[in-house]
Amino acid sequence: MGYLDNFKSAFFWSNVAKLAIFFFVVFILISLLISHFSDVFAGNWEAIAEAEWTDGKWKSYFLIRIAISIAYAVYMVSRKSRNYNQG
């Protein structure tokens, strides 16, 4: 099975979806901890929402993280399936 044949497989895309969703959630949590550490532990969710998601800022906030999550998942799943095909 070639490298591009993986993209035709439903199994490949289901694994990509699982990993992308997991990485997206982890990525959101880590980015919130880095940028709003004190607000997260204080439970000040209004301040986080105001800083990150108001006035249409949520679109770019989530779209960038979704794109990174999908790209990372495609890379990792294709890398793992390539290793299985070689050995």
N, C-alpha and C positions, 0 to 999 in steps of 0.2 A: 504494500500500500504506500503510495507516494505521499509526499508532504501535502500537496493540494487536495488529495483525495480525502483527507481528514475533514475538510470543509463541507464535503457532501454528506457526511455521516450525521444522522440524528443523535447518535450517542455522543459525538463530539460536542454538538451544540447544547445538549442537555447538561453535560459536564461544565461547559463554559458558563451557562446560566447559573448553575449552582455556585461555582466559584466566584463569579462576578457579584452575585448578591451578597455572599458572605464577605468578600473583600470590600464592597461598597459600604456595608454597615461598619466594618472595622475601620475603614478609611475615614468615615464621618466621625466616629468616636475619637480617633486619634487626632484628627484636625481640630475638633472642638476642644480637646484637652490641651493641645498646644496653644491655640489662640485665646481660649477663655478658661484657663485652669481654675481660677478662683471662683468664677461664676458657676461653673459646673458643680464644684464641690459645695458651693453655697446654695445651690438649687435655684439660682436666679435665671430662670429660663426666659423671662421677658427681656432681659438685657442681651442675651445671646440672640434671640429672635430679632430684636431691634437692630443689632449690629450686623447680622449676617443675612437676614431673610426679608427685611421690609423693603418697600419701594422697588420691587422687581429684582432685587439682588439675589433672590433664591434661584432664579433661572440659571445664572452663570455659576452660582455656588454648586448646585446639583449637577448641571450638565458637564462641567469639568470633571467632577468626581465619577460620574457615570462613564464618561469616555475613558478615563484612566482605568477604571475597574474592568471594563470590557476588554481593553487592550491588554491589560495584565492577565486576565483570565484566558484569552485566546493564546497568548504567548505561553503560559504555563501548561495549559492542556495540550497544545500542539507539541511542546517540548517533551512532555511526559509520554504522549502517544508515539512520538518519534523514537524515544528510548525503548519502548516496548516492541516497536517494529524491528529495531536493529538486533535485539537480543532474543 
